Amino acid sequence: MGAQMITDGAPTMDRSRERTAVVALACALVVFRAFVFVWWEQSHFDADQAIVGLMAKHLLEGRAFPLFFYGQQYLLGVESWLVAPFFLVGGMSVATLKFPILLLNLIAVILLITGLERFVGLRPWQAGLASLFFILPPPSAASRLVQANGCNIEPFVYVLLIWFLRARPLWLGLVLGVGVLNREFTLYGFAALIAVEAWTRSLFSLDRLRGLALATLVAVGIWQAVQVLVPYASARGPGTSYAEVGVPTHAAEVQQRFCWNPDDLPSRLTTLAGFQLPELFGAQSQPVVRVGIIGSTFQGVDGLWPLLVATFTLVLARLSWLARSHITGVAGGSLAFGVYLLLIGSQSVIVYGVTCGQRSHLTMRYMLLGLLAPAGIAACYLALERSRNLIRAFVAVVASWAVISAAAHFALLSEYVTDPPIAEYRLLTEYLDGHQVRHGRAAFWDAYAVTFLSNERVRLGSSDLVRVEEYVRQYEWHKESAVVVSLSRCEGPQVARWWVCPARDR
């Protein structure tokens, strides 16, 4: 009997070791693809991210209550609340600003691998392979996944938690309520859940409808509770309120970013398929500087995108055939989680592609959830396919993509280790701080980056888009000793690409 027990337990032990190894490797790859953007501030840091850091600092000091991103009633200030304790322990820097966001990446990848193994029945290595498009995306997407604003990684955590908590209405409602206020893309997860449960016929029961109604009620309650807090929140930094400052509502902010123009639809879809998706997946040769990353390296290789499109088209066709002979398992929901991921990713890409508004690397974050679409397809395929040769071919394509993506990260890391690009904002900050400049004015993208990097020793008010009014007021009060940081030549000294001009002469 003892031998039988050991024999029976061996597969479980092997699976446990495999799971540990896969999760550890996945987390190591996440740290690898995030390292440059967390450690070197000049790689991918801007004013929007600086504002999140300033919000955390003001919260920690008790000077402000940043309920939403400064200057709007949109993007619940979750990131600033998460960052504040890390500032308390590790001090104020770009690394400590992005570290908790890196932790959210690790949580998301663990949830994804666990979900694929638990709900789809994949082996851990299969779950890890299917998750590769999120684990190791190219620098274009990886930089956004640790970007401290845009709330890019949180929706991944929210939509995964929605599935894990789908049978617990109170927790589901809590995640939905906070998630939608934090980033409206969380709704993709709830919509996908409804669609999958309708497909598996688990939606059509009185108990389930009651549970979803309760979850919705909890979410609405959270939205109303947050509205109660608005009068006590800081609209534009310390000493401001929403009653005194005209700030667009959440609905107005969302409407401003998404609109519908059917006349532009063909060109938008062409751009989406021919440029934006290859950029997201690193499937064409492209300098990283063109996606907002400071560096001289490249990502992707030409010809990779047609290979990925052909592979996943054939996989979808094969899946439709395999599903016919596994209809009992499919209808029973064994593939439901994979389909759930596919629906989330598809919604993200389609909505981004068909709606109007700015479409560039600056708004790539709007379709980051599209990384889940290939994960869902791969999960369903690996669960159903029984041909070893076809599985090997599929694994080879995915592994080739991952190697190319890893090579882009390695090249960028090598550049930063051996000859890092000049940190221009750091040079400007050190010059102003070293010359005892305490107040000034600059363009939006320059003002808040310098103010954050100086830990508010230098406070530059924005000359265009104002997020913190205190800095503008202080500039006016200290104009005799203040400066104007400008890209236009003046009588003052030049620092990097800026001129530092006496404010009294401007």
QUIVEN-V299730 format. One record per helix or strand of 2 or more residues. SS is the DSSP state (H for helix, E for strand). FROM is the first residue (numbers start at 1). LEN is the number of residues. If there is no record, write none. Layout:
SS,FROM,LEN + SS,FROM,LEN
This chain:
H,2,38 + H,47,15 + H,78,13 + H,94,27 + H,124,7 + H,132,4 + H,139,7 + H,154,11 + H,169,14 + H,186,14 + H,206,27 + H,250,8 + H,262,20 + E,286,2 + H,288,4 + E,298,2 + H,304,22 + H,327,6 + H,336,19 + H,361,24 + H,388,32 + H,424,11 + E,439,4 + H,444,10 + E,459,4 + H,469,9 + E,483,4 + E,494,2 + E,498,5 + H,503,3
